[in-house]
């Protein structure tokens, strides 16, 4: 690891605790908690009420949070934070076109995700007309990496020592009766993904959700993320994933590699 890649610990003198706490308050809001009182924000972040209040009022003053009587919610200005990431990556338009091509050819939703801690974050998506999950998947959606095809593809790219460290700290929750919750079994699955170059997640996160993913690299061999096709298990069988969707994803991954430098 180079000095530029070193991660500060919270007790390092260069670590800005206030900034970290402010971001934690922003991330406390999600689809299940779009509007919260001060007490609810404090509970979700583990802060005391006085500390949570200071951060909420500061974010309100900066325009990132709206306040209506006793209830707080995120303001549209928060979108600027995500847009800064998207606009700083010039591959976005190429990836979006690739995902839309995939949806047009197979009629299913396709996404690009990146690994962020224990979760996969969706950074680009082309949606089909089929509704696959109870939640709405969109750019910014975060799902557990351990139980998604994109997550396992991305975990397979980690060096052994980083994969072991990730597994050591991972919390594996059961979502369906097919969910892998044993860490040794999950590691074996990830190593198989590394060997074969693709991952299939079959109803581990949500009953009826079946997906397949491959890694996407740029022309210099840098990992951009994982691209997937997600579908309904009752409609698309395993053979279709392997014989039709996998070759399509592999071809699109090659297209990305030859297009993005």
N, C-alpha and C positions, 0 to 999 in steps of 0.2 A: 504494500500500500504506500503510495506517495504521500508527502506531507500535505498536499492539497486535498487528499481524500480522507485524511484523518478526521475522525469524529470526536468532537469535544464531549467530555463528560459534564454533567450538571454542576459539578464542584470545581470545574476549571474557571479561572479568573476571567477568561474571554467569553464564557457562556452568559448570555443575557437572559436571566430568569424571567424578567418582565415580558420580554418579547415572546418567549416560549409559552408563558401563561396566557398571553393575549390570543395567541394562535389556538391554544387549547380551548379557550372559551368559544371561538368561532367554530371549531370542529365539534363542539358539544351539540350544535344544532344539526339535525339530520331529518330524514323523511318521517321518522317516528316522533321526533321532537322539534317541529318547526317553530313553535312558539312556547316560551317558557318564562316562568317567574324567576326572580332572583334566587329564591330558595332552590328551585329545580336546577338552575345552572350551577349553583354551588354544590349540589349533591352529585351532579354528573361529572364535575371536574375535580371533586375532592377538595375544593377550596372552602375556606370559611366565608360567611356571607359578606363580611367587610371587604375582603380581597376580591371576591367575585363582583361585588358592586362597583369597585373602582375600575375594573377592566371593562365591565359592561358600559359604564358611563363614558369611559374614554373612547371605546369603539363607537358609541352613539355620537360623541362629539366629532369623530372623524368621518361619520357617515356610513360606517359598516354595519351598524345595528340600528333598528328602529324601536321605539318605545311607545307603547300605548297603555297608559295608566300603569299597571303592575306587571305587564307582559312585555317581553322582549322578543324580537325576531330579527333575522338577518335582513339587511337592506340590499338592493340590487348592486350597490357598489362592490360588494364582495366578489361579484363576477369578474371584476377587473383583475383580481389575483389569479384566477384560473386562466383568463385571457392572456395574461403576461406569459404564462408557460406555453400556451398554444401558439401564440404569435412569435415566440422566440425560437420555435422549431419549424424550420422551413419545409419540413417534409409533410406537414399536416394536410395540405391540399392533395398531395400524391396519395397518401394513405386513405384519405376520404374517398377518392376516386376508385381506388382498389376495392375498398369495402363495398361501395355501391355496385361495382361490377360483379362482385361475388353474390350480392343479394339478387341482382338482376338475373344471373345465370342459374342460381339454384333456388331462388325464392325464399331464402331463409335470412335471418339476421346475422350480421357479421360485425366484429369489433376488434379494436386494438387495445390491449391492456398493458400496463407496466406494473412491476412489483414495487410495493410500498409497505415495508414492514411485513406484517402478517396478512396483508390484503393485496388484491389486484385492483388498480384504479383504471376505469375506462377513460381513455383519452380521445378515442374516436369511435363512431358507431354508425352503422347503416341498419335501420330497423325494417323488418318485414311487417306484413299486416297481421302476422300471428302473434298473439299474446302468450308469452312463455312462462312468466312468473307472476306472482302476486304483486311484486314491486315493479315499478317502471324502470327499466334499464336505460341509462342515458350517460352522456359524458359527465364524468365526476362520480358515477356510482362506484362504490367500493364493495367487493365481495371477498370472502375468505379464500386466500390463495390455495390452501391445502385441498379444497374440494372443488376446484374449477379446473378446466382443461388449460386455460391460459396460465393460471397460477402454477400448475405443475410443469408446464413448458418453461416458464421463467425460473422456477426453482432448479430445474435440471441444468440451467446454464451456470449456476453457482459452483465455485470450486468446492471440493469436498469439505474443507474446514469451515467454510461459510455455510454450507448446507447443514452440517452437523450443528453449528451454533444456532441456526434458524430453527431447526427441529427441537433443540433443547428448550428454547423459550416459547415455542408455539403452543397455543391452546387449541386442541382439536375438539370441537363440539359436534355432537350428533344432530344432523338435520333430517335424515331419513334412515330407513333400515339398511340402506346401502352405503352409508357414510363410513369411510375409513377413519377410525379413531385411534388405532394402534400406531405409534410412531415408527416402529420397526417395519411394519407393513407399508406405511406411507413412504418411508425412505426407499424400500425395495421398488415401489411403484415409480418413484421419481427417477431412480437409477435406470429403470427400464425405459422411461420416457427419454432419458439422455441417450440411451443406446439406439432407440428406434427413430428419434427425431420428431415425434408427435405425441400428443396426449389425448385420451378420451376420458371424459367424466360422464358417467352414466347414472343420473338420478341420485347423486350424492348430496347435492345442495338443495334440490327441490324435486319432488316426485314428478316425473314426466319430462324433466329437463335433461336433454342429452346434448353434449357438445364435443367438438374436436378442435384442436389448436396446433399450430406450428410456430416456431420462432421466426421473427423477421429481423434481418440485419441490413445495414447499409452497405455501400460498395467497399467500405474500408473494414468490414467485418464487425462493426460496432452493433451491439444489440439495441434495436429500437423498441422492442416489445414482443408481444405474441398476438397473432391474429387467429380468430376462431370463427366457426360457424356453430350457432346454437339452434336447436330444433326440439320438436316434441317427440318423445320416445314412442308414442302410440302411432305416429305418422311416419317416422323415418327409422328404419332398422339399422343394425350394426353394419350389415353388408353395404348399405348405401353410403354410410359414413366412410368406409374404407375404400370402396370402389369408385365413388363419385366425388365426395366432398374432400377427402384427403388429397387426391391429385390436383383438385382445383386450388386448394390452399397452398400446396407446394409450388404450383406454377405462379400464383400471385406473390408468394414470398420471393421467388426468383425475379419476378418483375420489379419488386421493390428494391432488391439488391442491385439490379442493373440501372435503376433510375435515380436512387438517392445516394448522393456522395457525402 
